[in-house]
């Protein structure tokens, strides 16, 4: 009879212990954490003053804590802590609170972490940890490459950011989100446009935000730098600029050809000039020689010519 009672008591105690574990697990609130890859995180249990001889167990799994990754217990007054090979050099345990520190966490360590503390009773805590890649700061540029706008047209801006898991790109005006986008195809970058009417009178502040649940990066919009107002004259000048450049080049071409022709003509003229001068000198010299002879002949007087005649006549009579 005593044996039967003792056996019944053991069965009852075992049943109550299992019921207690189930109630503790059912009543355990899951703590959700969203962390950035490469950081060090600590799973704080909220427990203080764990007994020095308590056994502390940590479990991990992608969907539920089933793999024992840490087992710390006391044997003969000496604490022995065993860590699974996968988590070697990453885990550090605080035996007073049961908190677990994970160094340099990576994305494939996202999942469920379960703590169990065994003393006179069972205490447990559950953590759901999601690890995300860092995000880059978005880039804002003028969508149409036209920084100058007239009063009749809006300014079109484009915010671009790298895509990633659960990454969203948003435009904010002051503290109000005015647009948002994302894409499940992670190979496609994120782009989000913003249209601002009358940028010259717009005094609102705008920011573009690239964010995932763990981190965000923002870039502020400088309207004056990317989009400024003009009266429309600048646009017309820009439209006429190609025609003005073409006309200017045409005029320069004409001037260049004219100068080239003039220089060529001058060169030919200079090369022909010496021959004309020589010919003229010769001609003048010949003409001068004839005039000299004529002048000399004209200088011969009748007296000088008569002796010949006399001599001729005299000779003639003697014959």
C-alpha positions as CSV (number, residue, x, y, z in Angstrom):
1,X,0.0,0.0,0.0
2,X,2.8,2.4,0.9
3,X,4.6,1.4,-2.3
4,X,1.5,2.2,-4.3
5,X,1.2,5.6,-2.7
6,X,4.9,6.4,-3.3
7,X,4.6,5.4,-7.0
8,X,1.5,7.5,-7.2
9,X,3.2,10.5,-5.7
10,X,6.1,10.1,-8.1
11,X,3.7,10.0,-11.1
12,X,1.8,13.0,-9.6
13,X,5.1,15.0,-9.1
14,X,6.2,14.2,-12.7
15,X,2.8,15.3,-14.1
16,X,2.9,18.5,-12.0
17,X,6.5,19.3,-13.2
18,X,5.5,18.8,-16.8
19,X,2.4,20.9,-16.4
20,X,4.5,23.6,-14.8
21,X,6.9,23.6,-17.7
22,X,4.0,23.8,-20.2
23,X,2.4,26.7,-18.3
24,X,5.7,28.5,-18.1
25,X,6.4,28.0,-21.8
26,X,2.8,29.0,-22.6
27,X,3.0,32.1,-20.5
28,X,6.5,33.1,-21.7
29,X,6.3,36.4,-23.7
30,X,8.5,36.4,-26.8
31,X,10.9,39.3,-27.0
32,X,11.4,40.5,-30.6
33,X,14.8,42.0,-31.6
34,X,15.8,43.5,-34.9
35,X,19.5,43.9,-35.3
36,X,22.1,44.9,-37.9
37,X,24.6,42.4,-39.2
38,X,28.1,42.7,-37.8
39,X,27.0,44.2,-34.5
40,X,27.2,42.7,-31.0
41,X,23.8,42.1,-29.3
42,X,22.8,41.0,-25.8
43,X,19.7,39.0,-25.0
44,X,18.6,40.5,-21.6
45,X,16.5,38.1,-19.6
46,X,15.1,40.4,-17.0
47,X,16.1,37.8,-14.3
48,X,18.3,38.8,-11.4
49,X,20.1,36.7,-8.8
50,X,20.1,33.3,-10.4
51,X,21.3,30.7,-7.9
52,X,25.0,29.9,-8.3
53,X,24.3,26.2,-8.7
54,X,21.6,26.6,-11.3
55,X,21.8,25.0,-14.7
56,X,21.5,27.5,-17.5
57,X,20.6,26.3,-21.0
58,X,20.3,28.2,-24.3
59,X,18.7,26.8,-27.4
60,X,18.5,28.1,-30.9
61,X,16.6,27.3,-34.1
62,X,15.5,29.2,-37.2
63,X,11.8,28.7,-36.2
64,X,12.0,27.4,-32.7
65,X,14.7,26.8,-30.1
66,X,15.6,23.2,-30.5
67,X,19.4,23.1,-30.8
68,X,21.3,23.3,-27.5
69,X,24.0,25.9,-28.2
70,X,25.1,26.5,-24.5
71,X,25.0,24.4,-21.4
72,X,26.4,25.9,-18.1
73,X,26.2,24.0,-14.8
74,X,28.1,23.5,-11.6
75,X,30.0,20.2,-10.8
76,X,31.6,19.9,-7.4
77,X,31.6,23.7,-7.0
78,X,33.1,24.3,-10.4
79,X,31.2,25.9,-13.2
80,X,31.5,24.2,-16.5
81,X,30.1,25.9,-19.7
82,X,29.9,24.1,-23.0
83,X,29.2,25.9,-26.3
84,X,28.4,24.3,-29.6
85,X,30.9,24.4,-32.3
86,X,28.8,26.6,-34.5
87,X,28.8,29.4,-31.9
88,X,32.3,29.1,-30.7
89,X,34.0,32.5,-30.1
90,X,30.6,34.2,-30.4
91,X,28.8,33.6,-27.1
92,X,29.3,35.0,-23.7
93,X,27.1,34.1,-20.7
94,X,26.2,36.2,-17.6
95,X,25.4,33.6,-15.0
96,X,23.9,36.1,-12.6
97,X,21.1,37.1,-15.0
98,X,21.4,34.4,-17.7
99,X,21.8,37.1,-20.4
100,X,23.5,35.9,-23.6
101,X,25.8,38.1,-25.6
102,X,26.3,37.3,-29.3
103,X,29.3,38.9,-31.0
104,X,29.5,39.8,-34.7
105,X,26.1,38.4,-35.4
106,X,25.3,37.5,-39.0
107,X,22.1,37.2,-41.0
108,X,22.0,33.4,-41.0
109,X,21.8,33.5,-37.2
110,X,18.3,35.0,-37.3
111,X,15.8,32.9,-35.5
112,X,14.5,31.9,-32.1
113,X,16.7,31.8,-28.9
114,X,15.3,30.0,-25.9
115,X,16.6,30.3,-22.3
116,X,15.9,27.8,-19.6
117,X,17.1,28.1,-16.0
118,X,16.8,25.0,-13.9
119,X,16.8,25.5,-10.1
120,X,14.0,24.4,-7.8
121,X,11.7,25.4,-10.6
122,X,12.0,26.1,-14.4
123,X,12.3,29.6,-15.7
124,X,12.3,30.4,-19.4
125,X,12.6,33.3,-21.8
126,X,12.1,33.3,-25.6
127,X,13.7,35.8,-28.1
128,X,12.9,36.2,-31.8
129,X,16.0,37.8,-33.4
130,X,15.9,39.1,-37.0
131,X,19.3,40.2,-38.4
132,X,19.4,42.6,-41.4
133,X,22.1,43.9,-43.7
134,X,23.2,47.6,-43.3
135,X,21.5,50.1,-45.7
136,X,23.3,52.8,-47.7
137,X,22.3,56.4,-47.7
138,X,19.9,57.3,-50.6
139,X,21.0,59.6,-53.4
140,X,18.8,62.5,-54.6
141,X,19.2,64.0,-58.1
142,X,17.2,66.0,-60.6
143,X,15.2,63.4,-62.6
144,X,15.3,65.3,-65.9
145,X,18.7,66.8,-65.5
146,X,17.2,70.2,-65.7
147,X,18.1,72.3,-62.7
148,X,16.5,75.5,-63.9
149,X,12.7,75.6,-64.1
150,X,10.1,78.3,-64.9
151,X,7.2,79.3,-62.8
152,X,4.9,77.2,-65.0
153,X,6.6,73.9,-64.5
154,X,7.3,71.7,-61.4
155,X,10.6,70.3,-60.4
156,X,11.0,66.5,-60.8
157,X,13.3,64.9,-58.3
158,X,14.4,61.2,-58.0
159,X,15.6,59.4,-54.9
160,X,17.5,56.2,-55.5
161,X,18.7,53.5,-53.0
162,X,20.1,50.0,-52.9
163,X,17.6,47.3,-52.4
164,X,17.7,44.6,-49.7
165,X,15.7,42.4,-47.4
166,X,12.7,44.4,-46.1
167,X,14.2,47.7,-47.4
168,X,11.7,50.5,-48.1
169,X,12.4,53.9,-49.7
170,X,10.3,56.8,-48.5
171,X,9.9,60.6,-49.1
172,X,9.0,62.7,-46.1
173,X,7.8,66.3,-46.0
174,X,8.5,67.7,-42.6
175,X,7.5,64.7,-40.4
176,X,4.9,63.3,-42.8
177,X,5.6,60.4,-45.1
178,X,4.2,61.3,-48.5
179,X,5.3,58.3,-50.6
180,X,6.9,54.9,-50.1
181,X,8.1,52.0,-52.3
182,X,9.8,48.6,-52.1
183,X,10.6,45.7,-54.4
184,X,10.8,42.0,-53.5
185,X,13.3,41.5,-56.4
186,X,16.4,42.4,-54.5
187,X,18.4,42.8,-57.8
188,X,16.4,45.8,-58.7
189,X,17.4,49.2,-57.1
190,X,14.7,51.3,-55.5
191,X,13.6,54.6,-57.1
192,X,11.1,57.1,-55.9
193,X,10.1,60.3,-57.6
194,X,9.0,63.6,-56.0
195,X,7.3,66.5,-57.8
196,X,7.5,70.0,-56.3
197,X,5.4,72.8,-57.5
198,X,6.8,76.4,-57.4
199,X,10.2,75.4,-55.8
200,X,11.1,79.1,-55.5
201,X,8.3,79.6,-52.9
202,X,8.5,76.1,-51.2
203,X,9.9,76.4,-47.7
204,X,9.1,72.8,-46.6
205,X,11.9,70.5,-45.7
206,X,12.1,67.1,-47.5
207,X,14.1,64.0,-46.7
208,X,14.5,60.7,-48.5
209,X,14.8,57.6,-46.2
210,X,16.2,54.2,-46.9
211,X,15.2,51.8,-44.1
212,X,14.8,48.2,-43.0
213,X,13.3,47.2,-39.6
214,X,16.8,47.5,-37.9
215,X,18.3,50.6,-39.4
216,X,17.7,53.6,-41.6
217,X,19.7,56.2,-43.5
218,X,18.4,59.6,-44.6
219,X,19.4,62.2,-47.1
220,X,18.1,65.8,-47.0
221,X,16.9,67.6,-50.1
222,X,18.5,70.9,-51.0
223,X,15.9,72.5,-53.3
224,X,18.0,75.5,-54.2
225,X,20.9,73.3,-55.3
226,X,18.9,70.9,-57.5
227,X,16.0,73.0,-58.6
228,X,15.9,76.8,-58.9
229,X,13.5,79.2,-60.5
230,X,13.9,81.5,-63.4
231,X,11.7,83.7,-65.4
232,X,11.9,81.6,-68.6
233,X,14.5,83.7,-70.3
234,X,17.2,81.3,-69.4
235,X,15.3,78.4,-71.0
236,X,14.9,80.4,-74.2
237,X,18.5,81.3,-74.2
238,X,19.5,77.7,-73.8
239,X,17.2,76.8,-76.7
240,X,18.9,79.4,-78.9
241,X,22.4,78.5,-77.8
242,X,23.0,75.8,-80.5
243,X,21.9,78.2,-83.3
244,X,24.1,80.9,-81.9
245,X,27.1,78.6,-81.7
246,X,26.5,77.5,-85.3
247,X,26.2,81.1,-86.5
248,X,29.4,82.0,-84.7
249,X,31.3,79.2,-86.2
250,X,30.1,80.1,-89.7
251,X,31.3,83.7,-89.2
252,X,34.6,82.5,-87.9
253,X,35.0,80.2,-91.0
254,X,34.3,83.1,-93.4
255,X,36.8,85.3,-91.6
256,X,39.4,82.6,-91.7
257,X,38.9,81.9,-95.4
258,X,39.0,85.7,-96.2
259,X,42.3,86.1,-94.3
260,X,43.8,83.1,-96.0
261,X,42.9,84.4,-99.5
262,X,44.3,87.9,-98.6
263,X,47.5,86.5,-97.3
264,X,47.9,84.2,-100.4
265,X,47.3,87.2,-102.7
266,X,49.8,89.3,-100.8
267,X,52.4,86.5,-101.0
268,X,52.0,86.2,-104.8
269,X,52.2,90.0,-105.2
270,X,55.5,90.2,-103.3
271,X,57.0,87.4,-105.4
272,X,56.2,89.1,-108.7
273,X,57.4,92.6,-107.8
274,X,61.2,92.2,-108.3
275,X,60.8,91.1,-112.0
276,X,58.7,94.2,-112.9
277,X,61.3,96.5,-111.3
278,X,64.2,94.9,-113.2
279,X,62.2,95.2,-116.5
280,X,61.4,98.8,-115.8
281,X,65.1,99.6,-115.0
282,X,66.3,98.0,-118.2
283,X,63.7,99.8,-120.2
284,X,64.5,103.1,-118.7
285,X,68.2,102.6,-119.2
286,X,67.8,101.8,-122.9
287,X,65.6,104.8,-123.3
288,X,68.1,107.0,-121.6
289,X,71.0,105.7,-123.8
290,X,69.1,106.6,-127.0
291,X,68.3,110.1,-125.6
292,X,72.0,110.6,-124.7
293,X,73.0,109.7,-128.3
294,X,70.3,112.0,-129.7
295,X,71.6,114.8,-127.4
296,X,75.2,114.2,-128.5
297,X,74.2,114.3,-132.2
298,X,72.3,117.4,-131.6
299,X,75.3,119.0,-130.1
300,X,77.4,118.6,-133.3
301,X,77.6,122.1,-134.9
302,X,77.7,122.9,-138.6
303,X,81.3,124.1,-138.2
304,X,82.4,120.7,-137.1
305,X,80.7,119.0,-140.0
306,X,82.0,121.4,-142.7
307,X,85.7,120.4,-142.7
308,X,84.7,117.1,-144.0
309,X,82.8,118.6,-146.8
310,X,85.6,120.9,-147.6
311,X,88.1,118.2,-147.6
312,X,85.9,116.1,-149.8
313,X,85.4,118.9,-152.3
314,X,89.0,119.8,-152.4
315,X,90.0,116.3,-153.1
316,X,87.5,116.1,-155.8
317,X,88.9,119.1,-157.7
318,X,92.3,117.9,-157.7
319,X,91.3,114.7,-159.3
